[in-house]
Amino acid sequence: MMQDIQSPPEICDYEGATYRTDFWEGKGRDYEDRVERLALRRLLPQRGERLLEIGAGFGRLTQEYNTYNQVVLLDYSLSQLQYAQAHLGTSGRYVYVAANAYKLPFQQGVFDGATLIRVIHHFVDAPAVLAQIRHALTPDATFILEFANKRNLKAVIRYALKQQTWNPHALEPVEFAALNFDFHPQYIEHALFDAGFATGERIPVSFFRVAVLKRLVPTGLLVGMDNILQRSGLLYAPSIFVRSRATGDTPNHLDTDDIFACPECGKPLTRRREALYCEHDDLHWAIRDGIYDFKAPLEQS
């Protein structure tokens, strides 16, 4: 898990990938989609002003956040955001941002909600990302995190039968494939605390994520059983949703419309035609057909 301090963390880039059609649509994951929406609806507040959806992808879950007046969709993939924009529209309700989650391009305290669903398992340095998220949130903001559970029932059984080498009860994350990490629930709780969050309700999700069950048992029945087990508190499911609250006396700039800051230095940006400009670093960041692109600064002639 340790990185060379001089090298930036490696990033999982879905640019140009057909993730929507390769993984979700028509791929037998209706069960997962439905139970994740159930968990989200349990955890979301009744109302909010501005929510940051980190790892929004093609916008699969974005319309679940209709209790917020504005949703900022952030993803590293410009092509995923382009698809989301084509289907969600270009009204002020949705803002599209291509950026690196290790360097969020936002001023402090400009969101009163954030979500990170099916994303944290791709981060080599998850605590660094959590710290970035906390910086962008107001005090008492709601943060909903989903993580792949290292201590899931299948892993516990496999370890007991000596069919896997890594210990699901050990706290450190395990990288089971390149840029794919499972996390222990207690590790996540500690990481959230260190980043400035108080952990609240935790919901285990996708108890029946087994191919043969999904093939033989009606999806509606699986969803109904998962709905019951989500209330059990048994943190042995493959996926766990956590609702946390931002703690501490940090700035609240929720009333500002100028939410962006330079991802390199954190200074405010000014609009210059189809770009945002950082006077401190003399950097320009492009606005491409309504999508704010902070992946790399524009080259200056």
C-alpha positions as protocol buffer text, in pm:
chain_id: "A"
residue {
  index: 1
  type: MET
  ca { x: 0 y: 0 z: 0 }
}
residue {
  index: 2
  type: MET
  ca { x: 295 y: 234 z: 39 }
}
residue {
  index: 3
  type: GLN
  ca { x: 390 y: 448 z: -259 }
}
residue {
  index: 4
  type: ASP
  ca { x: 710 y: 631 z: -345 }
}
residue {
  index: 5
  type: ILE
  ca { x: 647 y: 977 z: -205 }
}
residue {
  index: 6
  type: GLN
  ca { x: 776 y: 1131 z: -529 }
}
residue {
  index: 7
  type: SER
  ca { x: 543 y: 939 z: -761 }
}
residue {
  index: 8
  type: PRO
  ca { x: 170 y: 1014 z: -785 }
}
residue {
  index: 9
  type: PRO
  ca { x: -67 y: 727 z: -711 }
}
residue {
  index: 10
  type: GLU
  ca { x: -161 y: 516 z: -1011 }
}
residue {
  index: 11
  type: ILE
  ca { x: -510 y: 590 z: -1145 }
}
residue {
  index: 12
  type: CYS
  ca { x: -771 y: 350 z: -1280 }
}
residue {
  index: 13
  type: ASP
  ca { x: -879 y: 521 z: -1603 }
}
residue {
  index: 14
  type: TYR
  ca { x: -1206 y: 427 z: -1776 }
}
residue {
  index: 15
  type: GLU
  ca { x: -1147 y: 672 z: -2061 }
}
residue {
  index: 16
  type: GLY
  ca { x: -1296 y: 527 z: -2379 }
}
residue {
  index: 17
  type: ALA
  ca { x: -1414 y: 213 z: -2199 }
}
residue {
  index: 18
  type: THR
  ca { x: -1757 y: 65 z: -2270 }
}
residue {
  index: 19
  type: TYR
  ca { x: -1818 y: 18 z: -1897 }
}
residue {
  index: 20
  type: ARG
  ca { x: -2192 y: 85 z: -1921 }
}
residue {
  index: 21
  type: THR
  ca { x: -2260 y: -191 z: -2174 }
}
residue {
  index: 22
  type: ASP
  ca { x: -1977 y: -425 z: -2071 }
}
residue {
  index: 23
  type: PHE
  ca { x: -2062 y: -432 z: -1700 }
}
residue {
  index: 24
  type: TRP
  ca { x: -2416 y: -307 z: -1639 }
}
residue {
  index: 25
  type: GLU
  ca { x: -2671 y: -303 z: -1919 }
}
residue {
  index: 26
  type: GLY
  ca { x: -2784 y: -653 z: -2012 }
}
residue {
  index: 27
  type: LYS
  ca { x: -2509 y: -815 z: -1804 }
}
residue {
  index: 28
  type: GLY
  ca { x: -2720 y: -975 z: -1530 }
}
residue {
  index: 29
  type: ARG
  ca { x: -2656 y: -709 z: -1268 }
}
residue {
  index: 30
  type: ASP
  ca { x: -3011 y: -586 z: -1220 }
}
residue {
  index: 31
  type: TYR
  ca { x: -3004 y: -737 z: -870 }
}
residue {
  index: 32
  type: GLU
  ca { x: -2692 y: -542 z: -770 }
}
residue {
  index: 33
  type: ASP
  ca { x: -2830 y: -220 z: -916 }
}
residue {
  index: 34
  type: ARG
  ca { x: -3162 y: -248 z: -733 }
}
residue {
  index: 35
  type: VAL
  ca { x: -3021 y: -336 z: -390 }
}
residue {
  index: 36
  type: GLU
  ca { x: -2765 y: -55 z: -411 }
}
residue {
  index: 37
  type: ARG
  ca { x: -3046 y: 191 z: -482 }
}
residue {
  index: 38
  type: LEU
  ca { x: -3236 y: 61 z: -179 }
}
residue {
  index: 39
  type: ALA
  ca { x: -2935 y: 126 z: 44 }
}
residue {
  index: 40
  type: LEU
  ca { x: -2882 y: 473 z: -101 }
}
residue {
  index: 41
  type: ARG
  ca { x: -3244 y: 571 z: -42 }
}
residue {
  index: 42
  type: ARG
  ca { x: -3212 y: 466 z: 321 }
}
residue {
  index: 43
  type: LEU
  ca { x: -2904 y: 679 z: 375 }
}
residue {
  index: 44
  type: LEU
  ca { x: -2970 y: 996 z: 176 }
}
residue {
  index: 45
  type: PRO
  ca { x: -3100 y: 1300 z: 367 }
}
residue {
  index: 46
  type: GLN
  ca { x: -3446 y: 1434 z: 291 }
}
residue {
  index: 47
  type: ARG
  ca { x: -3303 y: 1747 z: 133 }
}
residue {
  index: 48
  type: GLY
  ca { x: -2974 y: 1911 z: 47 }
}
residue {
  index: 49
  type: GLU
  ca { x: -2821 y: 2194 z: -152 }
}
residue {
  index: 50
  type: ARG
  ca { x: -2522 y: 2064 z: -350 }
}
residue {
  index: 51
  type: LEU
  ca { x: -2392 y: 1707 z: -375 }
}
residue {
  index: 52
  type: LEU
  ca { x: -2059 y: 1585 z: -513 }
}
residue {
  index: 53
  type: GLU
  ca { x: -2085 y: 1246 z: -684 }
}
residue {
  index: 54
  type: ILE
  ca { x: -1728 y: 1114 z: -708 }
}
residue {
  index: 55
  type: GLY
  ca { x: -1683 y: 841 z: -966 }
}
residue {
  index: 56
  type: ALA
  ca { x: -2016 y: 926 z: -1126 }
}
residue {
  index: 57
  type: GLY
  ca { x: -1925 y: 739 z: -1443 }
}
residue {
  index: 58
  type: PHE
  ca { x: -2207 y: 740 z: -1696 }
}
residue {
  index: 59
  type: GLY
  ca { x: -2457 y: 864 z: -1435 }
}
residue {
  index: 60
  type: ARG
  ca { x: -2610 y: 532 z: -1332 }
}
residue {
  index: 61
  type: LEU
  ca { x: -2712 y: 655 z: -985 }
}
residue {
  index: 62
  type: THR
  ca { x: -2724 y: 1030 z: -1039 }
}
residue {
  index: 63
  type: GLN
  ca { x: -3101 y: 1062 z: -1050 }
}
residue {
  index: 64
  type: GLU
  ca { x: -3123 y: 903 z: -704 }
}
residue {
  index: 65
  type: TYR
  ca { x: -2991 y: 1234 z: -569 }
}
residue {
  index: 66
  type: ASN
  ca { x: -3304 y: 1431 z: -653 }
}
residue {
  index: 67
  type: THR
  ca { x: -3330 y: 1556 z: -293 }
}
residue {
  index: 68
  type: TYR
  ca { x: -3035 y: 1787 z: -370 }
}
residue {
  index: 69
  type: ASN
  ca { x: -3079 y: 2108 z: -567 }
}
residue {
  index: 70
  type: GLN
  ca { x: -2756 y: 2054 z: -761 }
}
residue {
  index: 71
  type: VAL
  ca { x: -2539 y: 1750 z: -835 }
}
residue {
  index: 72
  type: VAL
  ca { x: -2176 y: 1777 z: -946 }
}
residue {
  index: 73
  type: LEU
  ca { x: -2074 y: 1464 z: -1136 }
}
residue {
  index: 74
  type: LEU
  ca { x: -1700 y: 1399 z: -1111 }
}
residue {
  index: 75
  type: ASP
  ca { x: -1513 y: 1126 z: -1294 }
}
residue {
  index: 76
  type: TYR
  ca { x: -1165 y: 1080 z: -1436 }
}
residue {
  index: 77
  type: SER
  ca { x: -1314 y: 965 z: -1768 }
}
residue {
  index: 78
  type: LEU
  ca { x: -1426 y: 1244 z: -1999 }
}
residue {
  index: 79
  type: SER
  ca { x: -1609 y: 996 z: -2224 }
}
residue {
  index: 80
  type: GLN
  ca { x: -1818 y: 861 z: -1934 }
}
residue {
  index: 81
  type: LEU
  ca { x: -1918 y: 1216 z: -1843 }
}
residue {
  index: 82
  type: GLN
  ca { x: -2009 y: 1292 z: -2203 }
}
residue {
  index: 83
  type: TYR
  ca { x: -2255 y: 1003 z: -2199 }
}
residue {
  index: 84
  type: ALA
  ca { x: -2400 y: 1123 z: -1867 }
}
residue {
  index: 85
  type: GLN
  ca { x: -2435 y: 1476 z: -2003 }
}
residue {
  index: 86
  type: ALA
  ca { x: -2614 y: 1352 z: -2316 }
}
residue {
  index: 87
  type: HIS
  ca { x: -2877 y: 1179 z: -2102 }
}
residue {
  index: 88
  type: LEU
  ca { x: -2907 y: 1414 z: -1803 }
}
residue {
  index: 89
  type: GLY
  ca { x: -2884 y: 1741 z: -1993 }
}
residue {
  index: 90
  type: THR
  ca { x: -2699 y: 2068 z: -1958 }
}
residue {
  index: 91
  type: SER
  ca { x: -2918 y: 2256 z: -1713 }
}
residue {
  index: 92
  type: GLY
  ca { x: -2757 y: 2413 z: -1408 }
}
residue {
  index: 93
  type: ARG
  ca { x: -2886 y: 2126 z: -1196 }
}
residue {
  index: 94
  type: TYR
  ca { x: -2602 y: 1904 z: -1320 }
}
residue {
  index: 95
  type: VAL
  ca { x: -2236 y: 2007 z: -1339 }
}
residue {
  index: 96
  type: TYR
  ca { x: -1982 y: 1778 z: -1509 }
}
residue {
  index: 97
  type: VAL
  ca { x: -1620 y: 1766 z: -1395 }
}
residue {
  index: 98
  type: ALA
  ca { x: -1335 y: 1548 z: -1525 }
}
residue {
  index: 99
  type: ALA
  ca { x: -1074 y: 1538 z: -1250 }
}
residue {
  index: 100
  type: ASN
  ca { x: -839 y: 1332 z: -1038 }
}
residue {
  index: 101
  type: ALA
  ca { x: -991 y: 1245 z: -699 }
}
residue {
  index: 102
  type: TYR
  ca { x: -647 y: 1280 z: -540 }
}
residue {
  index: 103
  type: LYS
  ca { x: -655 y: 1650 z: -641 }
}
residue {
  index: 104
  type: LEU
  ca { x: -1015 y: 1766 z: -624 }
}
residue {
  index: 105
  type: PRO
  ca { x: -1061 y: 2104 z: -798 }
}
residue {
  index: 106
  type: PHE
  ca { x: -1294 y: 2259 z: -540 }
}
residue {
  index: 107
  type: GLN
  ca { x: -1285 y: 2529 z: -279 }
}
residue {
  index: 108
  type: GLN
  ca { x: -1325 y: 2435 z: 83 }
}
residue {
  index: 109
  type: GLY
  ca { x: -1675 y: 2372 z: 216 }
}
residue {
  index: 110
  type: VAL
  ca { x: -1880 y: 2406 z: -103 }
}
residue {
  index: 111
  type: PHE
  ca { x: -2079 y: 2079 z: -76 }
}
residue {
  index: 112
  type: ASP
  ca { x: -2321 y: 1959 z: 191 }
}
residue {
  index: 113
  type: GLY
  ca { x: -2324 y: 1605 z: 54 }
}
residue {
  index: 114
  type: ALA
  ca { x: -2098 y: 1360 z: -126 }
}
residue {
  index: 115
  type: THR
  ca { x: -2109 y: 1001 z: -247 }
}
residue {
  index: 116
  type: LEU
  ca { x: -1837 y: 753 z: -340 }
}
residue {
  index: 117
  type: ILE
  ca { x: -2005 y: 438 z: -475 }
}
residue {
  index: 118
  type: ARG
  ca { x: -1814 y: 149 z: -636 }
}
residue {
  index: 119
  type: VAL
  ca { x: -1502 y: 365 z: -658 }
}
residue {
  index: 120
  type: ILE
  ca { x: -1281 y: 347 z: -348 }
}
residue {
  index: 121
  type: HIS
  ca { x: -1167 y: -6 z: -437 }
}
residue {
  index: 122
  type: HIS
  ca { x: -965 y: 150 z: -722 }
}
residue {
  index: 123
  type: PHE
  ca { x: -763 y: 384 z: -495 }
}
residue {
  index: 124
  type: VAL
  ca { x: -411 y: 291 z: -386 }
}
residue {
  index: 125
  type: ASP
  ca { x: -422 y: 567 z: -122 }
}
residue {
  index: 126
  type: ALA
  ca { x: -782 y: 572 z: -1 }
}
residue {
  index: 127
  type: PRO
  ca { x: -710 y: 794 z: 305 }
}
residue {
  index: 128
  type: ALA
  ca { x: -575 y: 1068 z: 75 }
}
residue {
  index: 129
  type: VAL
  ca { x: -897 y: 1067 z: -126 }
}
residue {
  index: 130
  type: LEU
  ca { x: -1111 y: 1079 z: 189 }
}
residue {
  index: 131
  type: ALA
  ca { x: -914 y: 1383 z: 308 }
}
residue {
  index: 132
  type: GLN
  ca { x: -978 y: 1556 z: -25 }
}
residue {
  index: 133
  type: ILE
  ca { x: -1350 y: 1488 z: 5 }
}
residue {
  index: 134
  type: ARG
  ca { x: -1365 y: 1621 z: 361 }
}
residue {
  index: 135
  type: HIS
  ca { x: -1193 y: 1942 z: 247 }
}
residue {
  index: 136
  type: ALA
  ca { x: -1471 y: 2006 z: -4 }
}
residue {
  index: 137
  type: LEU
  ca { x: -1753 y: 1948 z: 247 }
}
residue {
  index: 138
  type: THR
  ca { x: -1926 y: 2176 z: 494 }
}
residue {
  index: 139
  type: PRO
  ca { x: -1943 y: 2086 z: 862 }
}
residue {
  index: 140
  type: ASP
  ca { x: -2219 y: 1826 z: 925 }
}
residue {
  index: 141
  type: ALA
  ca { x: -2232 y: 1735 z: 555 }
}
residue {
  index: 142
  type: THR
  ca { x: -2348 y: 1383 z: 470 }
}
residue {
  index: 143
  type: PHE
  ca { x: -2096 y: 1150 z: 307 }
}
residue {
  index: 144
  type: ILE
  ca { x: -2212 y: 812 z: 173 }
}
residue {
  index: 145
  type: LEU
  ca { x: -1935 y: 564 z: 97 }
}
residue {
  index: 146
  type: GLU
  ca { x: -1959 y: 215 z: -50 }
}
residue {
  index: 147
  type: PHE
  ca { x: -1666 y: -22 z: -24 }
}
residue {
  index: 148
  type: ALA
  ca { x: -1582 y: -379 z: -120 }
}
residue {
  index: 149
  type: ASN
  ca { x: -1581 y: -576 z: 204 }
}
residue {
  index: 150
  type: LYS
  ca { x: -1265 y: -776 z: 274 }
}
residue {
  index: 151
  type: ARG
  ca { x: -1442 y: -964 z: 554 }
}
residue {
  index: 152
  type: ASN
  ca { x: -1721 y: -1103 z: 338 }
}
residue {
  index: 153
  type: LEU
  ca { x: -1865 y: -1445 z: 414 }
}
residue {
  index: 154
  type: LYS
  ca { x: -1714 y: -1612 z: 107 }
}
residue {
  index: 155
  type: ALA
  ca { x: -1364 y: -1489 z: 198 }
}
residue {
  index: 156
  type: VAL
  ca { x: -1406 y: -1598 z: 561 }
}
residue {
  index: 157
  type: ILE
  ca { x: -1505 y: -1950 z: 454 }
}
residue {
  index: 158
  type: ARG
  ca { x: -1232 y: -1978 z: 192 }
}
residue {
  index: 159
  type: TYR
  ca { x: -969 y: -1868 z: 445 }
}
residue {
  index: 160
  type: ALA
  ca { x: -1096 y: -2118 z: 704 }
}
residue {
  index: 161
  type: LEU
  ca { x: -1069 y: -2395 z: 443 }
}
residue {
  index: 162
  type: LYS
  ca { x: -718 y: -2275 z: 346 }
}
residue {
  index: 163
  type: GLN
  ca { x: -834 y: -2194 z: -8 }
}
residue {
  index: 164
  type: GLN
  ca { x: -693 y: -1840 z: 2 }
}
residue {
  index: 165
  type: THR
  ca { x: -374 y: -1698 z: 150 }
}
residue {
  index: 166
  type: TRP
  ca { x: -485 y: -1355 z: 272 }
}
residue {
  index: 167
  type: ASN
  ca { x: -659 y: -1317 z: 606 }
}
residue {
  index: 168
  type: PRO
  ca { x: -1003 y: -1150 z: 582 }
}
residue {
  index: 169
  type: HIS
  ca { x: -984 y: -1056 z: 950 }
}
residue {
  index: 170
  type: ALA
  ca { x: -661 y: -855 z: 915 }
}
residue {
  index: 171
  type: LEU
  ca { x: -723 y: -481 z: 898 }
}
residue {
  index: 172
  type: GLU
  ca { x: -496 y: -385 z: 610 }
}
residue {
  index: 173
  type: PRO
  ca { x: -653 y: -366 z: 259 }
}
residue {
  index: 174
  type: VAL
  ca { x: -586 y: -649 z: 16 }
}
residue {
  index: 175
  type: GLU
  ca { x: -516 y: -590 z: -354 }
}
residue {
  index: 176
  type: PHE
  ca { x: -675 y: -900 z: -511 }
}
residue {
  index: 177
  type: ALA
  ca { x: -615 y: -769 z: -865 }
}
residue {
  index: 178
  type: ALA
  ca { x: -432 y: -468 z: -1005 }
}
residue {
  index: 179
  type: LEU
  ca { x: -595 y: -150 z: -866 }
}
residue {
  index: 180
  type: ASN
  ca { x: -874 y: -351 z: -703 }
}
residue {
  index: 181
  type: PHE
  ca { x: -877 y: -341 z: -323 }
}
residue {
  index: 182
  type: ASP
  ca { x: -1100 y: -496 z: -59 }
}
residue {
  index: 183
  type: PHE
  ca { x: -1126 y: -316 z: 276 }
}
residue {
  index: 184
  type: HIS
  ca { x: -1196 y: -434 z: 629 }
}
residue {
  index: 185
  type: PRO
  ca { x: -1493 y: -248 z: 787 }
}
residue {
  index: 186
  type: GLN
  ca { x: -1279 y: -139 z: 1082 }
}
residue {
  index: 187
  type: TYR
  ca { x: -1007 y: -5 z: 851 }
}
residue {
  index: 188
  type: ILE
  ca { x: -1267 y: 211 z: 675 }
}
residue {
  index: 189
  type: GLU
  ca { x: -1403 y: 335 z: 1008 }
}
residue {
  index: 190
  type: HIS
  ca { x: -1053 y: 439 z: 1119 }
}
residue {
  index: 191
  type: ALA
  ca { x: -977 y: 604 z: 783 }
}
residue {
  index: 192
  type: LEU
  ca { x: -1301 y: 802 z: 796 }
}
residue {
  index: 193
  type: PHE
  ca { x: -1226 y: 920 z: 1150 }
}
residue {
  index: 194
  type: ASP
  ca { x: -875 y: 1028 z: 1054 }
}
residue {
  index: 195
  type: ALA
  ca { x: -1015 y: 1225 z: 759 }
}
residue {
  index: 196
  type: GLY
  ca { x: -1266 y: 1412 z: 977 }
}
residue {
  index: 197
  type: PHE
  ca { x: -1582 y: 1201 z: 962 }
}
residue {
  index: 198
  type: ALA
  ca { x: -1802 y: 1042 z: 1226 }
}
residue {
  index: 199
  type: THR
  ca { x: -1931 y: 704 z: 1112 }
}
residue {
  index: 200
  type: GLY
  ca { x: -2305 y: 654 z: 1131 }
}
residue {
  index: 201
  type: GLU
  ca { x: -2528 y: 384 z: 987 }
}
residue {
  index: 202
  type: ARG
  ca { x: -2367 y: 95 z: 799 }
}
residue {
  index: 203
  type: ILE
  ca { x: -2568 y: -121 z: 558 }
}
residue {
  index: 204
  type: PRO
  ca { x: -2450 y: -458 z: 423 }
}
residue {
  index: 205
  type: VAL
  ca { x: -2555 y: -503 z: 60 }
}
residue {
  index: 206
  type: SER
  ca { x: -2557 y: -772 z: -213 }
}
residue {
  index: 207
  type: PHE
  ca { x: -2576 y: -1080 z: 10 }
}
residue {
  index: 208
  type: PHE
  ca { x: -2683 y: -1291 z: -289 }
}
residue {
  index: 209
  type: ARG
  ca { x: -2418 y: -1183 z: -538 }
}
residue {
  index: 210
  type: VAL
  ca { x: -2376 y: -1541 z: -659 }
}
residue {
  index: 211
  type: ALA
  ca { x: -2412 y: -1624 z: -1027 }
}
residue {
  index: 212
  type: VAL
  ca { x: -2608 y: -1947 z: -979 }
}
residue {
  index: 213
  type: LEU
  ca { x: -2855 y: -1780 z: -740 }
}
residue {
  index: 214
  type: LYS
  ca { x: -2911 y: -1490 z: -976 }
}
residue {
  index: 215
  type: ARG
  ca { x: -2975 y: -1736 z: -1257 }
}
residue {
  index: 216
  type: LEU
  ca { x: -3218 y: -1963 z: -1068 }
}
residue {
  index: 217
  type: VAL
  ca { x: -3399 y: -1729 z: -827 }
}
residue {
  index: 218
  type: PRO
  ca { x: -3624 y: -1444 z: -950 }
}
residue {
  index: 219
  type: THR
  ca { x: -3451 y: -1107 z: -915 }
}
residue {
  index: 220
  type: GLY
  ca { x: -3743 y: -958 z: -723 }
}
residue {
  index: 221
  type: LEU
  ca { x: -3720 y: -1230 z: -459 }
}
residue {
  index: 222
  type: LEU
  ca { x: -3344 y: -1180 z: -417 }
}
residue {
  index: 223
  type: VAL
  ca { x: -3395 y: -805 z: -384 }
}
residue {
  index: 224
  type: GLY
  ca { x: -3667 y: -859 z: -123 }
}
residue {
  index: 225
  type: MET
  ca { x: -3445 y: -1089 z: 85 }
}
residue {
  index: 226
  type: ASP
  ca { x: -3152 y: -849 z: 54 }
}
residue {
  index: 227
  type: ASN
  ca { x: -3382 y: -568 z: 164 }
}
residue {
  index: 228
  type: ILE
  ca { x: -3449 y: -757 z: 488 }
}
residue {
  index: 229
  type: LEU
  ca { x: -3084 y: -846 z: 548 }
}
residue {
  index: 230
  type: GLN
  ca { x: -2974 y: -487 z: 489 }
}
residue {
  index: 231
  type: ARG
  ca { x: -3139 y: -410 z: 825 }
}
residue {
  index: 232
  type: SER
  ca { x: -2951 y: -688 z: 1004 }
}
residue {
  index: 233
  type: GLY
  ca { x: -2620 y: -511 z: 1063 }
}
residue {
  index: 234
  type: LEU
  ca { x: -2433 y: -829 z: 959 }
}
residue {
  index: 235
  type: LEU
  ca { x: -2121 y: -684 z: 800 }
}
residue {
  index: 236
  type: TYR
  ca { x: -2034 y: -996 z: 600 }
}
residue {
  index: 237
  type: ALA
  ca { x: -2186 y: -900 z: 264 }
}
residue {
  index: 238
  type: PRO
  ca { x: -1962 y: -829 z: -38 }
}
residue {
  index: 239
  type: SER
  ca { x: -2051 y: -460 z: -27 }
}
residue {
  index: 240
  type: ILE
  ca { x: -2105 y: -219 z: 261 }
}
residue {
  index: 241
  type: PHE
  ca { x: -2258 y: 128 z: 249 }
}
residue {
  index: 242
  type: VAL
  ca { x: -2160 y: 376 z: 521 }
}
residue {
  index: 243
  type: ARG
  ca { x: -2320 y: 710 z: 606 }
}
residue {
  index: 244
  type: SER
  ca { x: -2082 y: 948 z: 778 }
}
residue {
  index: 245
  type: ARG
  ca { x: -2102 y: 1307 z: 899 }
}
residue {
  index: 246
  type: ALA
  ca { x: -1832 y: 1567 z: 841 }
}
residue {
  index: 247
  type: THR
  ca { x: -1699 y: 1684 z: 1178 }
}
residue {
  index: 248
  type: GLY
  ca { x: -1499 y: 1984 z: 1290 }
}
residue {
  index: 249
  type: ASP
  ca { x: -1531 y: 2360 z: 1266 }
}
residue {
  index: 250
  type: THR
  ca { x: -1432 y: 2407 z: 902 }
}
residue {
  index: 251
  type: PRO
  ca { x: -1549 y: 2678 z: 659 }
}
residue {
  index: 252
  type: ASN
  ca { x: -1897 y: 2670 z: 509 }
}
residue {
  index: 253
  type: HIS
  ca { x: -1905 y: 2825 z: 162 }
}
residue {
  index: 254
  type: LEU
  ca { x: -2221 y: 2653 z: 45 }
}
residue {
  index: 255
  type: ASP
  ca { x: -2375 y: 2983 z: -63 }
}
residue {
  index: 256
  type: THR
  ca { x: -2105 y: 3051 z: -325 }
}
residue {
  index: 257
  type: ASP
  ca { x: -2150 y: 2974 z: -694 }
}
residue {
  index: 258
  type: ASP
  ca { x: -1773 y: 2979 z: -751 }
}
residue {
  index: 259
  type: ILE
  ca { x: -1700 y: 2627 z: -635 }
}
residue {
  index: 260
  type: PHE
  ca { x: -1380 y: 2562 z: -830 }
}
residue {
  index: 261
  type: ALA
  ca { x: -1019 y: 2594 z: -716 }
}
residue {
  index: 262
  type: CYS
  ca { x: -691 y: 2508 z: -882 }
}
residue {
  index: 263
  type: PRO
  ca { x: -618 y: 2138 z: -820 }
}
residue {
  index: 264
  type: GLU
  ca { x: -246 y: 2215 z: -800 }
}
residue {
  index: 265
  type: CYS
  ca { x: -240 y: 2500 z: -548 }
}
residue {
  index: 266
  type: GLY
  ca { x: -598 y: 2535 z: -421 }
}
residue {
  index: 267
  type: LYS
  ca { x: -628 y: 2902 z: -521 }
}
residue {
  index: 268
  type: PRO
  ca { x: -951 y: 3042 z: -673 }
}
residue {
  index: 269
  type: LEU
  ca { x: -995 y: 3036 z: -1051 }
}
residue {
  index: 270
  type: THR
  ca { x: -1124 y: 3299 z: -1292 }
}
residue {
  index: 271
  type: ARG
  ca { x: -1317 y: 3236 z: -1613 }
}
residue {
  index: 272
  type: ARG
  ca { x: -1140 y: 3318 z: -1940 }
}
residue {
  index: 273
  type: ARG
  ca { x: -1360 y: 3226 z: -2235 }
}
residue {
  index: 274
  type: GLU
  ca { x: -1372 y: 2845 z: -2249 }
}
residue {
  index: 275
  type: ALA
  ca { x: -1121 y: 2794 z: -1969 }
}
residue {
  index: 276
  type: LEU
  ca { x: -1062 y: 2855 z: -1600 }
}
residue {
  index: 277
  type: TYR
  ca { x: -740 y: 3036 z: -1511 }
}
residue {
  index: 278
  type: CYS
  ca { x: -518 y: 3014 z: -1203 }
}
residue {
  index: 279
  type: GLU
  ca { x: -321 y: 3336 z: -1163 }
}
residue {
  index: 280
  type: HIS
  ca { x: -100 y: 3183 z: -892 }
}
residue {
  index: 281
  type: ASP
  ca { x: 31 y: 2896 z: -1108 }
}
residue {
  index: 282
  type: ASP
  ca { x: -42 y: 3052 z: -1449 }
}
residue {
  index: 283
  type: LEU
  ca { x: -241 y: 2745 z: -1549 }
}
residue {
  index: 284
  type: HIS
  ca { x: -547 y: 2718 z: -1774 }
}
residue {
  index: 285
  type: TRP
  ca { x: -806 y: 2442 z: -1734 }
}
residue {
  index: 286
  type: ALA
  ca { x: -1034 y: 2370 z: -2027 }
}
residue {
  index: 287
  type: ILE
  ca { x: -1412 y: 2372 z: -2044 }
}
residue {
  index: 288
  type: ARG
  ca { x: -1501 y: 2122 z: -2318 }
}
residue {
  index: 289
  type: ASP
  ca { x: -1862 y: 2145 z: -2437 }
}
residue {
  index: 290
  type: GLY
  ca { x: -1983 y: 2219 z: -2087 }
}
residue {
  index: 291
  type: ILE
  ca { x: -1754 y: 1971 z: -1908 }
}
residue {
  index: 292
  type: TYR
  ca { x: -1487 y: 2117 z: -1679 }
}
residue {
  index: 293
  type: ASP
  ca { x: -1164 y: 1932 z: -1757 }
}
residue {
  index: 294
  type: PHE
  ca { x: -907 y: 1928 z: -1475 }
}
residue {
  index: 295
  type: LYS
  ca { x: -721 y: 1615 z: -1584 }
}
residue {
  index: 296
  type: ALA
  ca { x: -431 y: 1822 z: -1721 }
}
residue {
  index: 297
  type: PRO
  ca { x: -378 y: 2197 z: -1776 }
}
residue {
  index: 298
  type: LEU
  ca { x: -386 y: 2341 z: -2125 }
}
residue {
  index: 299
  type: GLU
  ca { x: -52 y: 2391 z: -2293 }
}
residue {
  index: 300
  type: GLN
  ca { x: 26 y: 2758 z: -2343 }
}
residue {
  index: 301
  type: SER
  ca { x: 174 y: 2879 z: -2673 }
}
